Amino acid sequence: MRPLAHTPAMDVMLTIHFALAWLVAICAVFFSWNALGRRVMNAVLGLQVLAGLIVAGLLGASHAPMPPLLIGHVLLGFAALIAYAVARRLGDRPGGAGRALIASIVGLLCIASAIYLGLHMTGQV
């Protein structure tokens, strides 16, 4: 696979995306187990998805070949965002705490898988 186009904008966005990935992971472990934490997760994941979309746009603008694992990485990011949104809604309902916890765990697993694919794409795993 050819390396990604290393423009200054791409380097900055990849660094931001990488830093946000670890922020998302830390927040998922510590904050996602209650209603307020799920709101934090939605905000942090929203920033991460936005940064990822900017990275994808820069890749497309540079006509660089997309890494083969990119689709899975993106889908897992969106799946985590959806899982935490569902968990937040379920947690607001009476008696929905158990189902909200299950949705939070699904979101955590999606985040861990997306981080693994991201590290694999960069050759760090």
PyMOL commands that set and color helices and strands:
alter all, ss='L'
color gray80, all
select helices_A, chain A and resi 8-30+35-61+70-92+97-121
alter helices_A, ss='H'
color red, helices_A
deselect
rebuild
show_as cartoon
